[in-house]
Amino acid sequence: MAGIPLKPPGQRRLGAWLLGGGIALAPRSWGLPLPLWPCPVRELTGIPCPTCYLTRSWMAAWRGDLAASLHWHPLGLPLLLAAAGLTLALLLGRLPRPRRLIPLAGVASGTAAVVWLIRLWRWGHGEPLPG
């Protein structure tokens, strides 16, 4: 993977913060309570946002329960792997060229929008919310 050197130490510091955040959330996947706030979109509108259930999906993937991860959010595992790859690239001080990241970000955003609309349609037609 051809990459461009980034400006350390700022990029590495960001990677360290991302890694620390992932490690800090790990106990939640083993059932330890952590104070996490509810989704403001769902609290205000009653409609789950595109990232609702993503934390639970990541926690299930973290403990190796891939079926539960997909149940909570179908994009949870791919996004977790992408976040891990980004964190590693930041820690190493290298990222793919921006012209490679922009189309990937567009595909990821479009996919998230389609998944959210499908989930909203299914929930609106009687499928219960995960829980």
Secondary structure in CASP SS format (residue, H / E / C, confidence):
PFRMAT SS
TARGET T0000
AUTHOR 0000-0000-0000
METHOD secondary structure of the structure
MODEL  1
M C 1.00
A C 1.00
G E 1.00
I E 1.00
P E 1.00
L C 1.00
K C 1.00
P C 1.00
P C 1.00
G H 1.00
Q H 1.00
R H 1.00
R H 1.00
L H 1.00
G H 1.00
A H 1.00
W H 1.00
L H 1.00
L H 1.00
G H 1.00
G H 1.00
G H 1.00
I H 1.00
A H 1.00
L H 1.00
A H 1.00
P H 1.00
R H 1.00
S H 1.00
W C 1.00
G C 1.00
L C 1.00
P C 1.00
L C 1.00
P C 1.00
L C 1.00
W C 1.00
P C 1.00
C C 1.00
P H 1.00
V H 1.00
R H 1.00
E H 1.00
L H 1.00
T H 1.00
G C 1.00
I C 1.00
P C 1.00
C C 1.00
P C 1.00
T C 1.00
C C 1.00
Y C 1.00
L H 1.00
T H 1.00
R H 1.00
S H 1.00
W H 1.00
M H 1.00
A H 1.00
A H 1.00
W H 1.00
R C 1.00
G C 1.00
D C 1.00
L H 1.00
A H 1.00
A H 1.00
S H 1.00
L H 1.00
H H 1.00
W H 1.00
H C 1.00
P C 1.00
L C 1.00
G H 1.00
L H 1.00
P H 1.00
L H 1.00
L H 1.00
L H 1.00
A H 1.00
A H 1.00
A H 1.00
G H 1.00
L H 1.00
T H 1.00
L H 1.00
A H 1.00
L H 1.00
L H 1.00
L H 1.00
G C 1.00
R E 1.00
L E 1.00
P E 1.00
R C 1.00
P H 1.00
R H 1.00
R H 1.00
L H 1.00
I H 1.00
P H 1.00
L H 1.00
A H 1.00
G H 1.00
V H 1.00
A H 1.00
S H 1.00
G H 1.00
T H 1.00
A H 1.00
A H 1.00
V H 1.00
V H 1.00
W H 1.00
L H 1.00
I H 1.00
R H 1.00
L H 1.00
W H 1.00
R H 1.00
W H 1.00
G H 1.00
H C 1.00
G C 1.00
E C 1.00
P C 1.00
L C 1.00
P C 1.00
G C 1.00
END
